[in-house]
Amino acid sequence: MIIPTAFHALKSSRSISWSPTGRLQQTLAGCLELSGISLHSGKVSKVKLCPEFAGRGRYFDFKSNFIPASIDYAEDSPLCTTLSKDGFKIRTVEHLLSAMEAMGVDNCRIEITNEDAKDSEVEVPIFDGSAGKWVDAIEEIGLKLAIDQCGNFCEKMAPHVNQPVHVWRNDCFLIAFPATAVRITYGINFPQVPEIGCQWFFTAPLDNKFYAEQIAPSRTFCIYEEVGVEQMRNMGLIKGGSIENALVCSVSKGWINPPLRFHDEPCRHKVLDLIGDLSLFARLGSQGIPVAHLVVYKDIDQIAGFILMQGGHATHANFVRCLLENI
């Protein structure tokens, strides 16, 4: 028997409505566990992904505190996406959530720990700065149809954009246009960093195979001249950062640690981050990323410290909050 989720289609006069995808909710076929260094704290974290009932969605379990992977618990933080609830924080969640959203892990309990039992915050491992390791682990363990606690399957719903929705923040904007499938057009412009310059990347349309091959391997990046290492580390940032987990580009010298996996790897990584941040719109095992043509642009006209890398996450989160306002 198939039981619909709690979502219902809304009137078309609304900008956002929920509709069935024609697919059933999924979860992992078994548990998987990965450990690695954290980008900002520099500590080793262990993450265990476990199957979950249909309708439960994705949520973190940190010291028996449950934090849903939802925009309701997202807070502004430099250089990453952070979830916070009752004094507990989970940092740098975007790459893991991006992989789960794109690969169809609709319901999952994410148990996370680190080496310091006294900590009230923890961070998802950075690995090589991409989502590739998460995708490989998900593909290896496999997926299965999720059932609810009564043994029923649940239909997967997706948000659809019926009217254009947009947000902007300083030199960033994100616009969603009505479309029949998820498409993403993402542009970045770094005029003072010639090796990056202006890049555009387009998905047509987005599916798990395209994501695994063309988006997941792309790594996070930074500008060598803008990284005030001591200042950022004093703020509790990039203590675990190295050329092993981020691409580094110099204004005058180009890429410090080539080769790139794609000629437009920085722009592709922005798409990876976008998918992870939009996954926070998901509820009860639904799809988070809206069915729309998403157009995003980030223009950088000066080297201005780490704010350069923060703006994308903040714009993505503001957009998800805008979606909520239109339901």
C-alpha positions as CSV (number, residue, x, y, z in Angstrom):
1,M,0.0,0.0,0.0
2,I,1.2,3.5,-0.8
3,I,0.5,6.3,1.7
4,P,0.9,9.9,0.6
5,T,3.0,12.2,2.7
6,A,1.6,15.1,4.6
7,F,2.1,17.4,1.7
8,H,-0.8,18.5,-0.5
9,A,-0.8,20.3,-3.8
10,L,-1.4,24.1,-3.4
11,K,-3.4,26.4,-5.6
12,S,-1.5,27.5,-8.7
13,S,-1.8,31.1,-7.5
14,R,1.0,30.4,-5.1
15,S,4.6,30.6,-6.2
16,I,5.4,27.1,-4.8
17,S,3.3,24.0,-4.8
18,W,4.0,20.4,-3.9
19,S,3.3,17.6,-6.4
20,P,4.0,13.8,-6.5
21,T,7.2,12.8,-8.3
22,G,5.9,9.4,-9.4
23,R,8.6,7.8,-7.2
24,L,8.6,6.3,-3.7
25,Q,10.7,7.5,-0.9
26,Q,14.1,5.8,-0.4
27,T,16.7,5.2,2.3
28,L,20.0,3.5,2.5
29,A,20.2,-0.3,2.1
30,G,22.4,-0.5,5.2
31,C,24.7,1.6,7.5
32,L,27.9,3.1,6.3
33,E,30.6,4.9,8.4
34,L,33.3,7.4,7.3
35,S,35.9,9.3,9.4
36,G,38.1,12.3,8.4
37,I,39.6,15.6,9.4
38,S,37.3,18.7,9.8
39,L,38.1,21.7,7.7
40,H,37.6,24.4,10.3
41,S,38.1,22.7,13.7
42,G,40.9,20.5,12.5
43,K,39.5,17.6,14.6
44,V,38.7,14.1,13.4
45,S,35.0,13.5,13.1
46,K,33.2,10.2,12.5
47,V,29.9,10.0,10.6
48,K,27.6,7.0,10.5
49,L,24.7,7.1,8.0
50,C,21.8,4.8,8.9
51,P,18.5,3.8,7.2
52,E,15.4,5.5,8.5
53,F,11.7,5.2,8.2
54,A,9.8,6.9,5.3
55,G,8.6,10.3,6.3
56,R,11.4,10.9,8.8
57,G,13.6,12.8,6.4
58,R,17.3,13.5,7.0
59,Y,18.5,14.5,10.5
60,F,21.6,14.6,12.6
61,D,22.1,12.7,15.8
62,F,24.8,14.4,17.9
63,K,25.1,13.2,21.5
64,S,21.4,12.1,21.3
65,N,20.3,15.5,20.2
66,F,18.4,15.4,17.0
67,I,18.8,18.3,14.6
68,P,16.8,18.1,11.3
69,A,18.5,18.9,8.1
70,S,16.1,21.8,7.7
71,I,16.3,25.5,7.0
72,D,14.5,26.0,10.3
73,Y,17.8,25.2,12.0
74,A,20.2,26.9,9.6
75,E,22.3,29.8,10.9
76,D,24.6,32.2,9.1
77,S,28.2,31.2,9.5
78,P,31.4,32.0,7.6
79,L,32.6,29.6,4.9
80,C,30.1,26.8,5.5
81,T,26.5,25.9,6.3
82,T,25.7,25.3,9.9
83,L,22.7,23.7,11.7
84,S,22.0,24.6,15.3
85,K,19.5,23.5,17.9
86,D,19.4,23.8,21.7
87,G,23.0,24.9,21.9
88,F,24.4,22.1,19.7
89,K,25.8,22.8,16.3
90,I,26.7,20.8,13.2
91,R,29.0,22.6,10.8
92,T,30.0,22.1,7.2
93,V,26.9,20.0,6.3
94,E,26.6,21.1,2.7
95,H,28.7,18.5,0.9
96,L,27.1,15.5,2.7
97,L,23.6,16.9,2.2
98,S,24.3,17.7,-1.4
99,A,25.3,14.1,-2.1
100,M,22.2,12.7,-0.3
101,E,19.8,15.0,-2.0
102,A,21.2,14.3,-5.5
103,M,21.6,10.6,-5.0
104,G,18.0,10.1,-3.6
105,V,18.7,9.4,0.1
106,D,15.4,10.8,1.3
107,N,15.4,9.5,4.8
108,C,18.5,9.0,6.9
109,R,19.8,9.2,10.5
110,I,23.2,10.9,10.5
111,E,25.1,10.0,13.7
112,I,28.1,12.2,14.1
113,T,30.8,12.3,16.8
114,N,34.3,13.8,17.2
115,E,37.3,13.2,19.4
116,D,36.3,15.7,22.1
117,A,33.4,14.4,24.2
118,K,33.0,17.9,25.8
119,D,32.3,19.7,22.5
120,S,28.8,21.2,21.9
121,E,29.5,21.5,18.2
122,V,30.9,19.1,15.6
123,E,31.8,19.3,12.0
124,V,31.3,16.9,9.0
125,P,34.7,15.8,7.6
126,I,35.9,17.6,4.5
127,F,37.8,14.7,2.9
128,D,39.2,16.1,-0.4
129,G,36.9,19.1,-0.5
130,S,34.3,17.5,-2.8
131,A,31.3,15.3,-2.3
132,G,32.9,12.4,-4.2
133,K,33.6,10.2,-1.2
134,W,30.0,10.5,0.0
135,V,28.7,9.5,-3.4
136,D,31.0,6.5,-3.6
137,A,29.9,5.3,-0.2
138,I,26.2,5.7,-1.1
139,E,26.6,3.9,-4.4
140,E,28.5,1.1,-2.6
141,I,25.9,0.5,0.1
142,G,23.0,1.0,-2.2
143,L,19.4,2.3,-1.7
144,K,16.1,0.6,-0.9
145,L,12.5,1.7,-0.7
146,A,11.7,3.2,2.6
147,I,8.6,2.1,4.6
148,D,6.9,3.9,7.4
149,Q,6.4,2.5,10.9
150,C,3.2,0.8,9.7
151,G,5.0,-0.9,6.9
152,N,3.7,1.3,4.1
153,F,5.6,2.9,1.2
154,C,5.3,6.7,0.9
155,E,5.1,8.8,-2.2
156,K,7.9,11.3,-2.7
157,M,6.8,14.8,-3.3
158,A,8.6,17.7,-4.9
159,P,8.2,21.5,-4.7
160,H,7.4,23.2,-8.1
161,V,7.9,26.8,-8.9
162,N,4.8,28.3,-10.5
163,Q,5.9,31.9,-10.7
164,P,9.4,33.4,-10.7
165,V,11.0,33.6,-7.2
166,H,14.2,35.6,-6.6
167,V,16.6,36.9,-3.9
168,W,19.7,38.9,-4.1
169,R,22.4,39.8,-1.6
170,N,25.1,42.4,-2.5
171,D,26.6,41.1,-5.7
172,C,24.8,37.7,-5.7
173,F,21.4,36.8,-7.1
174,L,19.3,33.6,-7.4
175,I,16.2,33.4,-9.5
176,A,13.9,30.3,-10.0
177,F,11.8,30.2,-13.2
178,P,9.0,27.6,-13.8
179,A,10.3,24.5,-15.6
180,T,9.3,20.9,-16.1
181,A,12.6,19.6,-14.6
182,V,15.4,20.7,-12.3
183,R,17.9,22.8,-14.3
184,I,20.7,24.9,-12.9
185,T,22.6,27.7,-14.5
186,Y,25.4,29.0,-12.3
187,G,27.8,31.8,-13.0
188,I,30.8,33.2,-11.1
189,N,33.1,36.1,-12.1
190,F,36.5,36.7,-10.5
191,P,37.9,39.4,-12.7
192,Q,40.9,40.0,-10.4
193,V,41.8,36.3,-10.5
194,P,42.6,35.6,-14.2
195,E,43.0,31.8,-13.8
196,I,39.3,31.6,-12.7
197,G,37.8,34.6,-14.5
198,C,34.2,34.3,-15.6
199,Q,32.7,30.8,-15.6
200,W,29.3,29.4,-16.3
201,F,28.0,25.8,-15.7
202,F,24.7,24.4,-16.8
203,T,22.9,21.2,-15.9
204,A,20.4,19.8,-18.4
205,P,18.6,18.3,-16.5
206,L,20.0,17.4,-13.1
207,D,19.9,13.6,-12.3
208,N,21.9,11.3,-10.0
209,K,24.2,10.1,-12.8
210,F,25.0,13.6,-14.0
211,Y,25.6,14.7,-10.4
212,A,27.9,11.7,-9.6
213,E,30.1,12.2,-12.7
214,Q,30.0,16.0,-13.3
215,I,29.4,17.7,-10.0
216,A,30.3,15.6,-7.0
217,P,34.1,15.4,-7.8
218,S,34.5,19.2,-7.9
219,R,36.4,20.6,-4.9
220,T,36.1,23.7,-2.8
221,F,38.5,26.5,-3.6
222,C,40.0,29.7,-2.2
223,I,42.1,32.6,-3.3
224,Y,45.7,32.5,-1.9
225,E,46.0,36.3,-1.4
226,E,42.7,36.6,0.5
227,V,43.3,33.9,3.0
228,G,44.4,35.6,6.2
229,V,45.4,32.3,7.8
230,E,46.2,33.4,11.3
231,Q,43.1,35.7,11.5
232,M,40.8,32.9,10.3
233,R,42.4,30.3,12.6
234,N,41.9,32.7,15.6
235,M,38.2,32.7,14.6
236,G,38.2,28.9,14.7
237,L,38.3,28.5,10.9
238,I,40.4,26.4,8.4
239,K,42.5,24.8,11.2
240,G,42.2,21.6,9.1
241,G,42.6,23.2,5.7
242,S,45.4,22.2,3.4
243,I,46.1,21.7,-0.3
244,E,44.8,18.2,0.2
245,N,41.3,19.4,0.7
246,A,40.9,22.6,-1.2
247,L,42.0,24.1,-4.5
248,V,44.2,27.2,-4.0
249,C,44.5,29.9,-6.7
250,S,46.9,32.8,-6.7
251,V,46.0,36.1,-8.4
252,S,49.5,36.3,-9.9
253,K,50.7,32.7,-10.1
254,G,47.6,30.8,-10.9
255,W,46.7,27.4,-9.4
256,I,49.0,26.4,-6.5
257,N,48.0,22.7,-6.5
258,P,46.9,21.6,-10.0
259,P,45.7,19.7,-11.9
260,L,42.0,20.6,-11.9
261,R,39.4,17.8,-12.4
262,F,37.4,20.1,-14.7
263,H,38.4,23.4,-16.4
264,D,35.4,25.0,-14.6
265,E,35.8,23.1,-11.3
266,P,35.2,26.2,-9.1
267,C,31.9,26.9,-10.8
268,R,30.8,23.2,-10.5
269,H,31.6,23.3,-6.8
270,K,29.3,26.2,-6.4
271,V,26.5,24.0,-7.9
272,L,27.5,21.3,-5.5
273,D,27.1,23.7,-2.6
274,L,23.8,25.0,-4.0
275,I,22.2,21.6,-4.1
276,G,23.3,20.9,-0.5
277,D,21.9,24.2,0.7
278,L,18.6,23.8,-1.2
279,S,18.2,20.3,0.3
280,L,17.3,22.2,3.6
281,F,13.9,22.8,2.0
282,A,13.0,19.1,2.2
283,R,10.4,17.9,4.7
284,L,9.2,14.4,5.7
285,G,11.3,12.6,3.0
286,S,10.4,15.0,0.2
287,Q,12.6,16.5,-2.4
288,G,14.4,19.6,-1.3
289,I,15.6,21.2,-4.5
290,P,12.7,22.8,-6.4
291,V,11.6,21.8,-9.8
292,A,12.6,24.9,-11.6
293,H,15.3,26.5,-13.8
294,L,17.6,28.0,-11.1
295,V,19.8,30.8,-12.3
296,V,22.6,32.0,-9.9
297,Y,25.3,34.6,-10.4
298,K,28.1,35.7,-8.1
299,D,30.2,38.7,-9.2
300,I,33.5,39.4,-7.3
301,D,35.0,42.8,-8.1
302,Q,37.6,42.9,-5.4
303,I,39.6,40.6,-3.1
304,A,37.7,41.2,0.2
305,G,38.7,38.5,2.7
306,F,36.8,35.4,3.5
307,I,33.4,37.1,2.8
308,L,34.1,36.2,-0.8
309,M,33.5,32.5,0.0
310,Q,30.6,33.1,2.4
311,G,28.2,35.0,0.1
312,G,27.0,31.9,-1.8
313,H,25.8,30.0,1.2
314,A,24.0,33.0,2.6
315,T,22.3,33.7,-0.7
316,H,21.2,30.0,-1.0
317,A,19.8,30.0,2.6
318,N,17.9,33.3,2.0
319,F,16.4,31.8,-1.2
320,V,15.1,28.7,0.8
321,R,13.6,31.0,3.3
322,C,11.9,32.9,0.5
323,L,10.5,29.6,-0.8
324,L,9.0,29.0,2.6
325,E,7.3,32.4,2.6
326,N,5.6,31.5,-0.7
327,I,3.9,28.5,0.7
